[in-house]
């Protein structure tokens, strides 16, 4: 269980696309498809594609619902408690993906406290 520096951004750009990267990585879906769908929902809801409202709706349409940790939990602690599975994790103003206990991102968010998370399956 460890941090793995990674990006699903097809050009490897370091940009404000953390939720797109985390959903694409955790689900194995193409980054551009995730961004396009988030933008379409954002237009429907008159909100930005990385807003909580838009992400919740994106997941809801895939029958995936947000969970909150039962106690204060960091990404690294969550990884130990969930050694298998695919997750999109929300920490304060940031999103990170986790697959089988490893978290993937441009920065190590292992010490960040989890706000909410979605357990996803590949391809949703």
C-alpha positions as CSV (number, residue, x, y, z in Angstrom):
1,X,0.0,0.0,0.0
2,X,1.7,3.1,-1.3
3,X,1.6,6.3,-3.2
4,X,2.3,5.9,-6.9
5,X,2.9,9.0,-8.9
6,X,0.6,8.8,-11.9
7,X,-1.7,10.8,-14.2
8,X,-4.4,9.7,-16.5
9,X,-4.1,12.9,-18.4
10,X,-3.2,11.8,-21.9
11,X,-0.6,14.5,-22.3
12,X,0.8,14.2,-18.8
13,X,-0.2,17.8,-18.0
14,X,-0.1,19.0,-14.5
15,X,-3.4,20.9,-14.5
16,X,-6.5,21.3,-12.4
17,X,-8.0,18.0,-13.6
18,X,-7.7,15.9,-10.4
19,X,-11.3,14.7,-10.4
20,X,-11.1,13.7,-14.0
21,X,-7.8,11.9,-13.5
22,X,-9.0,10.1,-10.4
23,X,-12.3,8.9,-12.0
24,X,-10.5,7.9,-15.2
25,X,-7.8,6.0,-13.3
26,X,-10.1,4.2,-10.9
27,X,-12.5,3.2,-13.6
28,X,-10.1,2.6,-16.4
29,X,-12.2,4.9,-18.7
30,X,-10.5,7.3,-21.0
31,X,-9.7,10.7,-19.5
32,X,-11.3,12.6,-22.4
33,X,-14.6,10.6,-22.1
34,X,-14.8,11.4,-18.3
35,X,-14.1,15.1,-18.9
36,X,-16.6,15.2,-21.7
37,X,-19.3,13.6,-19.6
38,X,-18.6,15.8,-16.6
39,X,-18.7,18.9,-18.8
40,X,-22.1,17.8,-20.2
41,X,-23.5,17.3,-16.7
42,X,-22.0,20.6,-15.7
43,X,-23.8,22.4,-18.5
44,X,-27.1,20.7,-17.5
45,X,-26.6,21.8,-13.9
46,X,-25.0,25.2,-14.6
47,X,-22.0,24.3,-12.6
48,X,-18.3,23.5,-13.1
49,X,-17.4,19.9,-14.0
50,X,-15.2,19.4,-10.9
51,X,-17.9,20.6,-8.5
52,X,-19.3,18.2,-5.9
53,X,-22.8,18.5,-7.4
54,X,-21.6,17.5,-10.9
55,X,-19.4,14.6,-9.6
56,X,-22.2,13.3,-7.4
57,X,-24.6,13.4,-10.4
58,X,-22.0,11.7,-12.7
59,X,-21.7,8.9,-10.2
60,X,-25.4,8.7,-9.4
61,X,-26.1,8.1,-13.1
62,X,-23.7,5.1,-12.8
63,X,-25.5,3.9,-9.6
64,X,-22.5,4.7,-7.5
65,X,-23.1,6.7,-4.3
66,X,-20.8,8.7,-2.0
67,X,-19.8,7.3,1.3
68,X,-18.2,9.1,4.3
69,X,-15.7,7.4,6.6
70,X,-17.1,6.4,9.9
71,X,-14.2,8.1,11.7
72,X,-11.5,10.6,10.7
73,X,-9.3,8.7,8.2
74,X,-6.4,9.6,6.1
75,X,-5.8,8.2,2.6
76,X,-3.0,6.0,3.8
77,X,-5.1,4.6,6.7
78,X,-8.0,4.0,4.2
79,X,-5.6,2.1,2.0
80,X,-4.7,-0.2,4.9
81,X,-8.4,-0.8,5.7
82,X,-9.3,-1.4,2.0
83,X,-6.5,-3.5,0.5
84,X,-8.7,-4.4,-2.5
85,X,-11.1,-2.5,-4.6
86,X,-11.3,0.7,-6.7
87,X,-12.1,4.1,-5.2
88,X,-12.4,7.7,-6.1
89,X,-11.5,9.6,-3.0
90,X,-12.3,13.2,-2.1
91,X,-10.0,15.1,0.2
92,X,-10.3,18.8,0.8
93,X,-10.4,20.4,-2.7
94,X,-8.8,17.4,-4.3
95,X,-9.5,14.0,-5.8
96,X,-7.3,10.9,-5.8
97,X,-7.8,7.4,-7.1
98,X,-7.1,4.2,-5.2
99,X,-6.8,0.7,-6.7
100,X,-6.1,-2.3,-4.4
101,X,-4.6,-0.2,-1.6
102,X,-2.3,2.0,-3.8
103,X,-3.2,5.6,-4.3
104,X,-2.4,7.3,-7.6
105,X,-1.9,11.0,-8.1
106,X,0.6,13.7,-9.0
107,X,1.2,14.4,-5.3
108,X,1.2,12.1,-2.2
109,X,-2.1,12.7,-0.4
110,X,-1.5,9.9,2.0
111,X,-1.7,12.2,5.0
112,X,-4.8,14.0,3.8
113,X,-8.1,13.4,5.6
114,X,-10.9,11.8,3.5
115,X,-14.0,13.8,3.1
116,X,-15.9,11.2,1.0
117,X,-15.3,8.4,-1.3
118,X,-17.0,6.3,-4.0
119,X,-16.3,2.6,-4.5
120,X,-16.3,2.0,-8.3
121,X,-15.9,-0.8,-10.7
122,X,-13.8,-0.9,-13.8
123,X,-15.5,0.7,-16.8
124,X,-18.4,2.5,-15.1
